[in-house]
């Protein structure tokens, strides 16, 4: 039996984030769990074009060293409950920076 595409996707995300994929079907468990991370992975044939266009817009506007983040807010939603969308590579970079800061803080 071939491995489901969504399982491969979860494994790849876990690998990129230095985390582990949790067994499927456990209620209340995320797809991927890592140090300080609880990740739900959604694999789709196609993502909404407007969402990709919004992210690409902020990527074009981002300067050197800036992380491009697209914030999605729904009318009536508390602003701090808005969604922050960024590329997985940007999250990976942020986490790497944070772990580097923690390591350098520990060295003091």
C-alpha positions in Angstrom: 0.0 0.0 0.0 1.4 3.4 -0.9 1.9 6.1 1.7 -0.8 8.8 1.7 0.3 12.2 0.4 -0.9 14.0 3.5 1.3 11.7 5.7 4.3 12.5 3.5 3.5 16.2 3.8 3.3 15.9 7.6 6.6 14.1 7.8 8.4 16.7 5.6 7.0 19.6 7.7 8.2 17.8 10.8 11.7 17.3 9.3 12.0 20.9 8.2 11.0 22.2 11.7 13.2 19.7 13.6 10.0 18.2 15.1 8.3 14.9 15.1 5.1 13.7 13.4 2.6 12.4 15.9 0.6 9.2 15.1 -2.6 9.9 13.2 -6.0 9.5 14.9 -5.1 10.6 18.4 -7.7 13.0 19.6 -6.3 16.3 20.8 -2.9 15.7 19.3 -1.4 18.0 16.6 0.0 16.5 13.4 3.5 17.7 14.3 4.9 18.5 17.7 8.3 20.1 18.4 10.0 22.2 21.0 7.5 25.0 21.6 5.5 24.0 18.5 2.1 22.4 18.0 1.5 22.2 14.2 -1.6 21.2 12.3 -0.7 20.4 8.6 -3.4 20.8 5.9 -2.5 19.5 2.5 -4.7 20.6 -0.3 -4.7 20.2 -4.1 -4.8 24.0 -4.4 -4.6 26.9 -2.0 -6.8 30.0 -2.5 -5.3 32.3 -5.2 -6.2 35.4 -3.2 -4.2 34.1 -0.2 -1.1 33.4 -2.3 -1.4 36.8 -4.0 -1.6 38.5 -0.6 1.5 36.7 0.7 3.4 37.4 -2.6 2.4 41.1 -2.2 4.0 41.3 1.3 7.1 39.4 0.1 7.7 41.9 -2.7 7.4 44.7 -0.1 9.7 43.1 2.5 13.2 44.5 2.8 16.4 42.7 3.5 16.2 40.8 6.8 12.5 41.4 7.1 10.1 38.5 7.5 7.1 38.7 5.2 3.9 38.0 7.1 0.3 38.3 5.8 -2.2 39.0 8.6 -5.8 37.8 7.9 -8.5 39.5 10.0 -12.2 38.7 9.9 -14.8 41.4 10.7 -15.7 41.2 14.4 -12.7 39.1 15.3 -10.4 40.3 18.1 -7.3 41.6 16.4 -5.0 39.4 18.4 -7.0 36.4 17.1 -6.1 37.3 13.5 -4.2 34.7 11.5 -0.5 35.3 10.6 0.5 33.5 7.4 4.1 33.1 6.4 6.2 30.7 4.3 7.4 27.7 6.1 11.0 28.7 5.3 10.4 32.0 7.1 9.2 30.2 10.2 12.2 27.9 10.0 14.5 30.9 9.8 12.7 32.6 12.7 13.0 29.5 14.9 16.7 29.2 14.0 17.2 32.9 15.0 15.4 32.3 18.3 17.5 29.2 19.1 20.6 31.1 18.2 19.6 33.9 20.6 18.8 31.4 23.3 22.2 29.7 22.8 24.0 33.0 22.9 22.0 34.1 26.0 23.0 30.8 27.7 26.7 31.5 27.0 26.7 34.6 29.2 
